[in-house]
Amino acid sequence: MTAQLNPRGDVAVLVPAGGAGVRLGPGAPKALRHLAGVPLLVHAVRRIAAAPSVRHVVVAAPVAELSLVVDLLTPVAPVTVVAGGPTRQESVAAALAAVPAGPEIILVHDAARALTPSAVFESVAAAVRDGEDAVIPVLPVVDTIKEVSTAGVVLGTVDRSVLRAVQTPQGFRRDVLVAAHAAAVDPLTDDAGLVEKQGGRVACVPGSEYALKITRPFDLALAEHLFATDPTADPA
């Protein structure tokens, strides 16, 4: 039987967790690196499980770490663990295929955004529930952005008022995400991009500063600081 959280929930969350984390330096796959002594994946799943709308969580784990991931997550929440693929897109597709009948709202979330508050999951899901095909959480871009040539010469200044930094979880009507993956040819860095490729509408909701993506050692240090100093960073 497929693991489930809230039997009345209408949301399934897919967590592609197979990235190597090269930019974090040598070590375990990124999702298994520790933040405050706990793997990033465990932090992420705790926050997902705290979202009332979530019924199922499917984690696509590195093939060599399947047993370890099951052991790590079993005490945290009911989770289905499947083997991920060599790319993020293939891992999402493998997790999507494992979602049982029922949930018609699918969220895709990066384990590297381990401190994303549960409220963001609810906000994204609510927007899909209200009729959007695809929804992404975003933050305004605060830096000045320059377009630069390959020779390192500034070509112009981009109007940052129309720019947004995209986070996860990204939410979709189930049929929209299934169709986008079925039609995918070239790999993209996020699932909303697949929907865009098919001409689909992607709406935005406010993201969270806590949903930073832990990619470099500096990001991990910042996340450690947030976790240690702000109790809202910990759903427990």
LUMNUVO-974340 format. One record per residue: chain; residue in three letters; x, y, z of N, C-alpha, C in turn. Coordinates in Angstrom, 1 decimal. Example, Ala and Ser with C-alpha at 12.3 -4.5 7.8 and 13.67 -1.06 7.14 Angstrom:
2
NODE kette rest   n.c1   n.c2   n.c3  ca.c1  ca.c2  ca.c3   c.c1   c.c2   c.c3
NODE     A  Ala   13.2   -5.7    7.8   12.3   -4.5    7.8   13.2   -3.3    7.8
NODE     A  Ser   12.8   -2.2    7.1   13.7   -1.1    7.1   12.9    0.0    7.9
// end
This chain:
236
NODE kette rest   n.c1   n.c2   n.c3  ca.c1  ca.c2  ca.c3   c.c1   c.c2   c.c3
NODE     A  Met    0.9   -1.2    0.0    0.0    0.0    0.0    0.9    1.2    0.0
NODE     A  Thr    0.5    2.2   -0.8    1.3    3.5   -0.9    1.1    4.3    0.4
NODE     A  Ala    2.3    4.8    0.9    2.3    5.6    2.1    1.5    6.8    1.9
NODE     A  Gln    0.7    7.3    3.0    0.0    8.5    2.9    0.0    9.2    4.2
NODE     A  Leu   -0.2   10.5    4.2   -0.2   11.4    5.4   -1.7   11.6    5.7
NODE     A  Asn   -2.2   12.7    5.2   -3.6   13.1    5.5   -4.5   12.4    4.4
NODE     A  Pro   -5.4   11.5    4.8   -6.2   10.8    3.9   -7.2   11.7    3.2
NODE     A  Arg   -7.4   12.9    3.7   -8.3   13.9    3.1   -7.6   14.9    2.2
NODE     A  Gly   -6.3   14.8    2.2   -5.5   15.7    1.5   -5.7   15.5    0.0
NODE     A  Asp   -5.4   16.6   -0.8   -5.6   16.5   -2.3   -4.3   16.8   -3.0
NODE     A  Val   -3.1   16.7   -2.3   -1.9   17.1   -2.8   -0.8   15.9   -2.7
NODE     A  Ala   -0.1   15.7   -3.7    1.1   14.8   -3.7    2.3   15.7   -3.9
NODE     A  Val    3.4   15.5   -3.1    4.6   16.2   -3.3    5.7   15.3   -3.8
NODE     A  Leu    6.3   15.7   -4.9    7.5   14.9   -5.4    8.8   15.6   -5.0
NODE     A  Val    9.7   14.8   -4.5   11.0   15.4   -4.1   12.1   14.7   -4.8
NODE     A  Pro   12.6   15.3   -5.9   13.8   14.7   -6.6   15.0   15.0   -5.7
NODE     A  Ala   15.7   13.9   -5.3   16.8   14.0   -4.3   18.0   13.3   -4.7
NODE     A  Gly   18.3   13.3   -6.0   19.4   12.5   -6.5   20.6   13.3   -6.9
NODE     A  Gly   20.6   14.7   -6.6   21.7   15.5   -7.1   23.0   15.2   -6.3
NODE     A  Ala   24.1   15.4   -7.0   25.4   15.0   -6.3   25.9   16.1   -5.4
NODE     A  Gly   25.5   17.4   -5.6   25.9   18.5   -4.8   27.4   18.8   -5.0
NODE     A  Val   27.9   18.8   -6.2   29.3   19.1   -6.4   29.8   20.4   -5.9
NODE     A  Arg   28.9   21.4   -6.0   29.3   22.8   -5.6   29.4   22.9   -4.1
NODE     A  Leu   28.8   21.9   -3.3   29.0   21.9   -1.9   30.3   21.3   -1.5
NODE     A  Gly   31.0   20.7   -2.4   32.3   20.1   -2.1   32.1   18.6   -2.0
NODE     A  Pro   33.2   17.8   -1.8   33.1   16.4   -1.8   32.3   15.9   -0.6
NODE     A  Gly   31.6   14.7   -0.9   30.8   14.2    0.2   29.6   13.4   -0.4
NODE     A  Ala   28.6   13.2    0.5   27.4   12.5    0.2   26.6   13.2   -0.9
NODE     A  Pro   25.6   12.6   -1.5   24.7   13.3   -2.4   24.1   14.5   -1.6
NODE     A  Lys   23.8   15.6   -2.3   23.4   16.8   -1.7   22.3   16.7   -0.7
NODE     A  Ala   21.2   15.9   -1.0   20.1   15.7   -0.1   20.4   15.1    1.2
NODE     A  Leu   21.6   14.4    1.2   22.0   13.7    2.4   23.0   14.5    3.2
NODE     A  Arg   23.4   15.6    2.7   24.4   16.5    3.5   23.6   17.0    4.8
NODE     A  His   24.4   17.3    5.8   23.8   17.6    7.1   23.6   19.1    7.3
NODE     A  Leu   22.5   19.5    7.8   22.3   20.9    8.3   21.9   20.7    9.8
NODE     A  Ala   22.7   21.3   10.7   22.4   21.1   12.1   22.4   19.7   12.5
NODE     A  Gly   23.2   18.9   11.9   23.3   17.4   12.2   22.3   16.5   11.7
NODE     A  Val   21.4   17.1   10.8   20.3   16.3   10.2   20.4   16.5    8.7
NODE     A  Pro   20.2   15.4    7.9   20.2   15.5    6.4   19.2   16.5    5.9
NODE     A  Leu   19.6   17.2    4.9   18.7   18.2    4.2   17.3   17.6    3.9
NODE     A  Leu   17.4   16.3    3.4   16.1   15.7    3.0   15.2   15.5    4.1
NODE     A  Val   15.7   15.2    5.3   14.9   15.0    6.5   14.2   16.4    6.9
NODE     A  His   15.0   17.5    6.8   14.4   18.8    7.1   13.3   19.1    6.1
NODE     A  Ala   13.5   18.8    4.8   12.5   19.1    3.8   11.3   18.3    4.0
NODE     A  Val   11.4   17.0    4.3   10.2   16.2    4.5    9.4   16.5    5.7
NODE     A  Arg   10.1   16.9    6.8    9.4   17.4    8.0    8.5   18.6    7.6
NODE     A  Arg    8.9   19.5    6.8    8.1   20.7    6.5    7.0   20.3    5.5
NODE     A  Ile    7.3   19.4    4.6    6.2   18.9    3.7    5.1   18.2    4.5
NODE     A  Ala    5.5   17.4    5.4    4.5   16.6    6.2    3.7   17.5    7.1
NODE     A  Ala    4.2   18.7    7.4    3.4   19.6    8.3    2.4   20.4    7.5
NODE     A  Ala    2.4   20.3    6.2    1.4   21.0    5.4    0.1   20.1    5.4
NODE     A  Pro   -1.1   20.7    5.9   -2.3   19.9    6.0   -2.8   19.3    4.7
NODE     A  Ser   -2.6   19.9    3.6   -3.1   19.5    2.3   -2.4   18.2    1.7
NODE     A  Val   -1.3   17.9    2.3   -0.4   16.9    1.6   -0.9   15.5    2.0
NODE     A  Arg   -1.2   14.7    1.0   -1.6   13.3    1.2   -0.5   12.3    1.0
NODE     A  His    0.3   12.5   -0.1    1.4   11.6   -0.4    2.7   12.4   -0.6
NODE     A  Val    3.8   11.8   -0.3    5.1   12.3   -0.6    5.9   11.2   -1.3
NODE     A  Val    6.5   11.5   -2.4    7.3   10.5   -3.1    8.7   11.1   -3.3
NODE     A  Val    9.7   10.4   -2.8   11.0   10.8   -2.9   11.8   10.0   -3.9
NODE     A  Ala   12.4   10.6   -4.9   13.2    9.9   -5.9   14.7   10.0   -5.4
NODE     A  Ala   15.2    8.9   -4.9   16.5    8.9   -4.2   17.6    8.3   -5.1
NODE     A  Pro   18.8    8.6   -4.8   19.9    8.0   -5.6   19.8    6.4   -5.4
NODE     A  Val   20.0    5.8   -6.5   19.9    4.3   -6.5   20.7    3.6   -5.5
NODE     A  Ala   21.9    4.1   -5.2   22.8    3.5   -4.3   22.4    3.8   -2.8
NODE     A  Glu   21.5    4.7   -2.6   21.1    5.1   -1.3   19.7    4.8   -0.9
NODE     A  Leu   19.0    4.0   -1.7   17.6    3.8   -1.4   17.3    3.3    0.0
NODE     A  Ser   18.0    2.3    0.4   17.8    1.7    1.8   18.0    2.8    2.8
NODE     A  Leu   19.1    3.5    2.7   19.4    4.6    3.6   18.3    5.6    3.7
NODE     A  Val   17.8    6.0    2.6   16.8    7.1    2.5   15.5    6.5    3.2
NODE     A  Val   15.2    5.3    2.9   14.0    4.7    3.6   14.2    4.7    5.1
NODE     A  Asp   15.4    4.3    5.6   15.6    4.3    7.0   15.6    5.7    7.6
NODE     A  Leu   16.1    6.7    6.9   16.1    8.1    7.4   14.7    8.6    7.5
NODE     A  Leu   13.8    8.3    6.5   12.5    9.0    6.5   11.4    8.2    7.2
NODE     A  Thr   11.6    6.9    7.4   10.5    6.2    8.1   10.1    6.8    9.4
NODE     A  Pro   11.0    7.2   10.3   10.6    7.8   11.5   10.0    9.2   11.4
NODE     A  Val   10.1    9.8   10.2    9.7   11.2   10.0    8.3   11.3    9.5
NODE     A  Ala    7.9   10.6    8.5    6.6   10.7    7.9    6.4    9.5    6.9
NODE     A  Pro    5.2    9.1    6.6    4.9    8.1    5.6    5.3    8.6    4.3
NODE     A  Val    6.3    8.0    3.6    6.9    8.4    2.4    7.1    7.3    1.5
NODE     A  Thr    6.8    7.4    0.2    7.2    6.4   -0.8    8.5    6.8   -1.4
NODE     A  Val    9.5    5.9   -1.5   10.8    6.1   -2.0   11.0    5.3   -3.3
NODE     A  Val   11.4    6.0   -4.3   11.6    5.3   -5.6   13.0    5.6   -6.1
NODE     A  Ala   13.5    4.9   -7.0   14.9    5.2   -7.6   14.8    6.3   -8.5
NODE     A  Gly   15.7    7.3   -8.3   15.7    8.5   -9.2   16.5    8.1  -10.5
NODE     A  Gly   16.5    9.1  -11.4   17.2    8.9  -12.7   18.5    9.7  -12.7
NODE     A  Pro   19.2    9.6  -13.8   20.4   10.4  -13.9   20.3   11.9  -14.0
NODE     A  Thr   19.1   12.4  -14.3   18.8   13.8  -14.3   17.6   14.1  -13.4
NODE     A  Arg   17.5   15.4  -13.1   16.4   15.9  -12.2   15.1   15.6  -12.9
NODE     A  Gln   15.0   15.8  -14.2   13.8   15.6  -15.0   13.3   14.2  -14.9
NODE     A  Glu   14.3   13.3  -15.1   14.0   11.8  -15.0   13.6   11.4  -13.6
NODE     A  Ser   14.2   12.0  -12.6   13.8   11.7  -11.2   12.3   12.2  -11.0
NODE     A  Val   12.0   13.3  -11.4   10.6   13.8  -11.3    9.6   12.9  -12.0
NODE     A  Ala   10.0   12.5  -13.2    9.1   11.6  -13.9    8.9   10.3  -13.2
NODE     A  Ala   10.0    9.7  -12.6    9.9    8.5  -11.8    9.0    8.6  -10.6
NODE     A  Ala    9.1    9.8   -9.9    8.3   10.0   -8.8    6.8   10.2   -9.2
NODE     A  Leu    6.6   10.9  -10.2    5.3   11.2  -10.7    4.6    9.9  -11.1
NODE     A  Ala    5.3    9.0  -11.7    4.7    7.7  -12.0    4.3    6.8  -10.8
NODE     A  Ala    4.9    7.2   -9.7    4.6    6.4   -8.4    3.4    7.0   -7.6
NODE     A  Val    2.9    8.1   -8.0    1.8    8.7   -7.3    0.5    7.9   -7.6
NODE     A  Pro   -0.2    7.5   -6.5   -1.4    6.7   -6.8   -2.6    7.6   -7.2
NODE     A  Ala   -3.7    7.0   -7.6   -4.9    7.7   -8.0   -5.3    8.5   -6.7
NODE     A  Gly   -5.9    9.6   -7.0   -6.4   10.4   -5.9   -6.0   11.9   -6.0
NODE     A  Pro   -4.8   12.2   -5.6   -4.4   13.6   -5.7   -4.4   14.2   -7.1
NODE     A  Glu   -5.0   15.3   -7.3   -5.0   16.0   -8.6   -4.1   17.2   -8.6
NODE     A  Ile   -3.5   17.5   -7.5   -2.6   18.6   -7.4   -1.2   18.0   -7.0
NODE     A  Ile   -0.2   18.3   -7.9    1.1   17.8   -7.7    2.1   18.9   -7.5
NODE     A  Leu    2.9   18.8   -6.4    3.9   19.8   -6.1    5.3   19.1   -6.3
NODE     A  Val    6.2   19.9   -6.9    7.6   19.4   -7.1    8.5   20.2   -6.3
NODE     A  His    9.3   19.6   -5.4   10.1   20.4   -4.4   11.5   19.9   -4.3
NODE     A  Asp   12.4   20.8   -4.3   13.9   20.5   -4.2   14.2   20.2   -2.8
NODE     A  Ala   14.8   19.1   -2.5   15.3   18.8   -1.2   16.3   19.8   -0.7
NODE     A  Ala   17.0   20.5   -1.6   18.0   21.5   -1.3   17.4   22.7   -0.7
NODE     A  Arg   16.1   22.9   -0.9   15.4   24.0   -0.2   14.8   23.5    1.1
NODE     A  Ala   15.6   23.1    1.9   15.2   22.3    3.1   14.5   23.0    4.2
NODE     A  Leu   14.5   24.3    4.2   13.9   25.1    5.2   12.6   25.8    4.7
NODE     A  Thr   12.1   25.4    3.6   10.9   26.0    3.1    9.7   25.8    4.0
NODE     A  Pro    9.1   26.9    4.5    8.0   26.8    5.4    6.8   26.0    4.8
NODE     A  Ser    6.1   25.3    5.7    4.9   24.6    5.2    3.8   25.5    4.6
NODE     A  Ala    3.8   26.7    5.0    2.8   27.7    4.5    3.0   27.9    3.0
NODE     A  Val    4.2   27.8    2.5    4.5   28.0    1.0    3.8   26.8    0.3
NODE     A  Phe    3.9   25.6    0.8    3.3   24.5    0.1    1.8   24.7    0.1
NODE     A  Glu    1.2   25.2    1.1   -0.3   25.5    1.2   -0.6   26.6    0.2
NODE     A  Ser    0.2   27.6    0.1   -0.1   28.7   -0.8   -0.1   28.3   -2.2
NODE     A  Val    0.9   27.5   -2.6    1.0   27.0   -4.0   -0.1   26.1   -4.3
NODE     A  Ala   -0.4   25.2   -3.4   -1.5   24.2   -3.6   -2.9   25.0   -3.8
NODE     A  Ala   -3.1   26.0   -2.9   -4.3   26.7   -3.0   -4.5   27.4   -4.3
NODE     A  Ala   -3.4   27.9   -4.9   -3.5   28.6   -6.2   -3.9   27.6   -7.3
NODE     A  Val   -3.3   26.4   -7.2   -3.7   25.4   -8.2   -5.2   25.0   -8.0
NODE     A  Arg   -5.6   24.8   -6.7   -6.9   24.4   -6.4   -7.9   25.5   -6.9
NODE     A  Asp   -7.5   26.7   -6.9   -8.4   27.8   -7.4   -8.4   27.9   -8.9
NODE     A  Gly   -7.7   27.1   -9.6   -7.9   27.0  -11.1   -6.7   27.2  -11.9
NODE     A  Glu   -5.5   27.5  -11.3   -4.3   27.7  -12.1   -3.8   26.3  -12.6
NODE     A  Asp   -3.2   26.3  -13.8   -2.6   25.1  -14.3   -1.3   24.8  -13.6
NODE     A  Ala   -0.5   25.9  -13.4    0.8   25.7  -12.9    1.1   27.0  -12.0
NODE     A  Val    1.8   26.8  -10.9    2.1   27.9  -10.0    3.5   27.8   -9.5
NODE     A  Ile    4.2   28.9   -9.4    5.6   28.9   -8.8    5.7   30.0   -7.7
NODE     A  Pro    6.4   29.7   -6.6    6.7   30.8   -5.6    7.9   31.6   -6.1
NODE     A  Val    7.8   32.9   -5.9    8.8   33.8   -6.4    9.2   34.8   -5.4
NODE     A  Leu   10.4   35.4   -5.6   10.8   36.6   -4.8   11.3   37.6   -5.8
NODE     A  Pro   11.1   38.9   -5.4   11.6   40.0   -6.3   13.1   39.9   -6.4
NODE     A  Val   13.7   40.3   -7.5   15.1   40.4   -7.6   15.6   41.7   -7.1
NODE     A  Val   16.5   41.7   -6.1   17.0   42.9   -5.5   18.3   43.5   -6.1
NODE     A  Asp   19.1   42.7   -6.7   20.3   43.1   -7.3   20.1   43.8   -8.6
NODE     A  Thr   20.9   44.7   -9.0   20.9   45.2  -10.4   21.5   44.1  -11.3
NODE     A  Ile   20.8   43.9  -12.4   21.1   42.8  -13.3   21.6   43.4  -14.6
NODE     A  Lys   22.8   43.0  -15.0   23.4   43.4  -16.3   23.5   42.3  -17.3
NODE     A  Glu   23.2   42.6  -18.5   23.4   41.7  -19.6   24.9   41.9  -20.1
NODE     A  Val   25.6   40.8  -20.1   27.1   40.9  -20.4   27.4   40.0  -21.6
NODE     A  Ser   28.3   40.5  -22.4   28.8   39.7  -23.6   29.7   38.6  -23.1
NODE     A  Thr   30.1   37.7  -24.1   31.0   36.7  -23.8   32.4   37.2  -23.5
NODE     A  Ala   32.6   38.5  -24.0   33.9   39.1  -23.8   34.0   39.9  -22.4
NODE     A  Gly   32.9   39.8  -21.7   32.8   40.5  -20.4   32.5   41.9  -20.4
NODE     A  Val   31.9   42.4  -21.5   31.5   43.8  -21.7   30.0   43.9  -21.4
NODE     A  Val   29.6   44.9  -20.7   28.2   45.1  -20.4   27.4   45.6  -21.6
NODE     A  Leu   26.3   44.9  -21.9   25.5   45.2  -23.1   24.3   46.1  -22.7
NODE     A  Gly   23.9   46.0  -21.5   22.8   46.8  -21.0   22.3   46.3  -19.6
NODE     A  Thr   21.4   47.1  -19.1   20.9   46.9  -17.7   19.5   46.4  -17.9
NODE     A  Val   19.2   45.2  -17.3   17.9   44.6  -17.4   16.9   45.3  -16.3
NODE     A  Asp   15.7   45.5  -16.7   14.7   46.1  -15.8   14.3   45.0  -14.8
NODE     A  Arg   14.8   45.2  -13.6   14.6   44.1  -12.5   13.2   44.1  -12.0
NODE     A  Ser   12.4   45.2  -12.3   11.0   45.2  -11.8   10.2   44.1  -12.4
NODE     A  Val   10.6   43.6  -13.5    9.8   42.5  -14.2   10.5   41.1  -14.0
NODE     A  Leu   11.5   41.1  -13.2   12.2   39.8  -12.9   11.8   39.3  -11.5
NODE     A  Arg   11.8   37.9  -11.5   11.6   37.2  -10.2   12.5   36.0  -10.1
NODE     A  Ala   12.9   35.8   -8.9   13.7   34.6   -8.6   12.7   33.5   -8.2
NODE     A  Val   12.9   32.3   -8.9   11.9   31.3   -8.8   12.4   30.2   -7.7
NODE     A  Gln   11.5   29.8   -6.9   11.7   28.8   -5.9   10.9   27.5   -6.1
NODE     A  Thr   11.0   26.6   -5.2   10.0   25.5   -5.1    9.4   25.5   -3.7
NODE     A  Pro    8.3   24.8   -3.5    7.6   23.9   -4.5    6.9   24.6   -5.6
NODE     A  Gln    7.0   23.9   -6.8    6.2   24.4   -7.9    5.0   23.4   -8.0
NODE     A  Gly    3.8   24.0   -8.3    2.6   23.2   -8.2    1.9   23.1   -9.6
NODE     A  Phe    1.2   22.0   -9.8    0.6   21.8  -11.1   -0.7   21.0  -11.0
NODE     A  Arg   -1.6   21.2  -11.9   -2.7   20.2  -12.0   -2.0   18.9  -12.5
NODE     A  Arg   -2.5   17.8  -12.0   -1.8   16.6  -12.4   -1.7   16.3  -13.9
NODE     A  Asp   -2.8   16.5  -14.6   -2.8   16.2  -16.0   -1.9   17.2  -16.8
NODE     A  Val   -1.7   18.4  -16.3   -0.8   19.3  -16.9    0.6   18.9  -16.8
NODE     A  Leu    1.0   18.4  -15.6    2.4   18.0  -15.4    2.7   16.7  -16.1
NODE     A  Val    1.7   15.8  -16.1    1.9   14.5  -16.9    2.1   14.8  -18.4
NODE     A  Ala    1.3   15.7  -18.9    1.4   16.0  -20.3    2.7   16.7  -20.6
NODE     A  Ala    3.1   17.6  -19.7    4.4   18.3  -20.0    5.6   17.4  -20.0
NODE     A  His    5.6   16.4  -19.1    6.7   15.5  -19.1    6.6   14.5  -20.3
NODE     A  Ala    5.4   14.2  -20.7    5.3   13.3  -21.9    5.8   14.0  -23.1
NODE     A  Ala    5.7   15.3  -23.2    6.1   16.0  -24.4    7.5   16.5  -24.3
NODE     A  Ala    8.1   16.4  -23.2    9.5   16.9  -23.0   10.5   16.3  -23.9
NODE     A  Val   11.3   17.2  -24.6   12.4   16.7  -25.4   13.7   17.1  -24.9
NODE     A  Asp   13.9   18.4  -24.6   15.1   18.9  -24.1   15.0   19.1  -22.6
NODE     A  Pro   16.0   18.7  -21.8   16.0   18.8  -20.3   16.0   20.3  -19.9
NODE     A  Leu   15.1   20.6  -19.0   15.1   22.0  -18.4   15.4   21.9  -16.9
NODE     A  Thr   15.6   23.1  -16.3   16.0   23.1  -14.9   14.8   23.1  -14.0
NODE     A  Asp   13.6   23.3  -14.5   12.5   23.2  -13.6   11.3   22.8  -14.4
NODE     A  Asp   10.3   22.3  -13.6    9.1   21.7  -14.3    8.2   22.8  -14.9
NODE     A  Ala    8.2   24.0  -14.3    7.4   25.0  -14.8    7.9   25.4  -16.3
NODE     A  Gly    9.2   25.2  -16.5    9.7   25.4  -17.8    9.1   24.5  -18.8
NODE     A  Leu    8.9   23.2  -18.4    8.2   22.3  -19.3    6.8   22.7  -19.7
NODE     A  Val    6.1   23.2  -18.7    4.7   23.7  -19.0    4.8   24.9  -19.9
NODE     A  Glu    5.8   25.8  -19.7    5.9   27.0  -20.5    6.2   26.5  -22.0
NODE     A  Lys    7.0   25.5  -22.1    7.3   25.0  -23.5    6.1   24.6  -24.2
NODE     A  Gln    5.1   24.1  -23.5    3.9   23.6  -24.1    2.8   24.8  -24.3
NODE     A  Gly    3.3   26.0  -24.0    2.4   27.1  -24.1    1.4   27.3  -22.9
NODE     A  Gly    1.7   26.6  -21.8    0.9   26.7  -20.6    1.1   28.0  -19.8
NODE     A  Arg    0.1   28.3  -19.1    0.1   29.5  -18.2    0.7   29.1  -16.8
NODE     A  Val    1.7   29.9  -16.4    2.3   29.7  -15.1    2.1   30.9  -14.2
NODE     A  Ala    1.4   30.8  -13.1    1.1   31.9  -12.2    2.1   31.9  -11.1
NODE     A  Cys    2.2   33.1  -10.4    3.2   33.3   -9.3    2.5   33.5   -8.0
NODE     A  Val    3.1   33.1   -6.9    2.6   33.4   -5.6    3.9   33.8   -4.8
NODE     A  Pro    3.8   34.6   -3.7    5.0   35.0   -3.0    5.7   33.8   -2.4
NODE     A  Gly    7.1   33.8   -2.5    7.9   32.8   -2.0    8.3   33.2   -0.6
NODE     A  Ser    9.5   32.6   -0.1    9.9   32.8    1.2   11.5   32.9    1.2
NODE     A  Glu   12.0   33.8    2.1   13.5   33.9    2.2   14.0   32.6    2.8
NODE     A  Tyr   13.2   31.8    3.5   13.7   30.5    4.0   13.8   29.4    3.0
NODE     A  Ala   13.2   29.7    1.8   13.3   28.7    0.8   14.5   28.8   -0.1
NODE     A  Leu   15.6   29.3    0.5   16.8   29.4   -0.2   17.3   28.1   -0.7
NODE     A  Lys   18.0   28.0   -1.8   18.5   26.8   -2.3   19.9   26.6   -1.8
NODE     A  Ile   20.1   25.5   -1.1   21.4   25.2   -0.5   22.3   24.5   -1.6
NODE     A  Thr   23.2   25.3   -2.2   24.0   24.9   -3.3   25.5   25.0   -3.0
NODE     A  Arg   25.9   26.0   -2.3   27.3   26.3   -2.0   27.5   26.3   -0.5
NODE     A  Pro   28.8   26.2   -0.1   29.0   26.2    1.4   28.4   27.4    2.1
NODE     A  Phe   28.5   28.6    1.4   27.9   29.8    2.0   26.4   29.6    2.2
NODE     A  Asp   25.7   29.0    1.3   24.2   28.8    1.5   24.0   27.9    2.7
NODE     A  Leu   24.8   26.9    2.9   24.7   26.0    4.0   24.9   26.7    5.3
NODE     A  Ala   25.9   27.6    5.3   26.2   28.4    6.5   25.0   29.3    6.8
NODE     A  Leu   24.4   29.9    5.8   23.3   30.8    6.0   22.1   30.0    6.6
NODE     A  Ala   21.9   28.8    6.0   20.8   28.0    6.5   21.0   27.5    7.9
NODE     A  Glu   22.2   27.2    8.3   22.5   26.9    9.7   22.2   28.0   10.6
NODE     A  His   22.5   29.3   10.2   22.2   30.4   11.0   20.7   30.6   11.1
NODE     A  Leu   20.0   30.5   10.1   18.5   30.6   10.1   17.9   29.6   11.1
NODE     A  Phe   18.4   28.4   10.9   17.9   27.3   11.7   18.1   27.5   13.2
NODE     A  Ala   19.3   28.0   13.5   19.7   28.2   14.9   19.1   29.4   15.6
NODE     A  Thr   18.8   30.4   14.8   18.4   31.7   15.4   16.9   32.0   15.3
NODE     A  Asp   16.2   31.3   14.4   14.7   31.6   14.3   13.9   30.4   14.5
NODE     A  Pro   13.1   30.3   15.5   12.3   29.1   15.8   11.3   28.8   14.7
NODE     A  Thr   10.9   29.8   13.8   10.0   29.5   12.7   10.6   28.6   11.7
NODE     A  Ala   12.0   28.5   11.7   12.6   27.6   10.8   12.5   26.1   11.1
NODE     A  Asp   11.9   25.8   12.2   11.8   24.4   12.7   10.3   24.1   13.0
NODE     A  Pro    9.7   23.3   12.1    8.3   23.0   12.3    8.0   22.2   13.6
NODE     A  Ala    9.0   21.6   14.2    8.8   20.9   15.5    8.6   21.9   16.7
// end
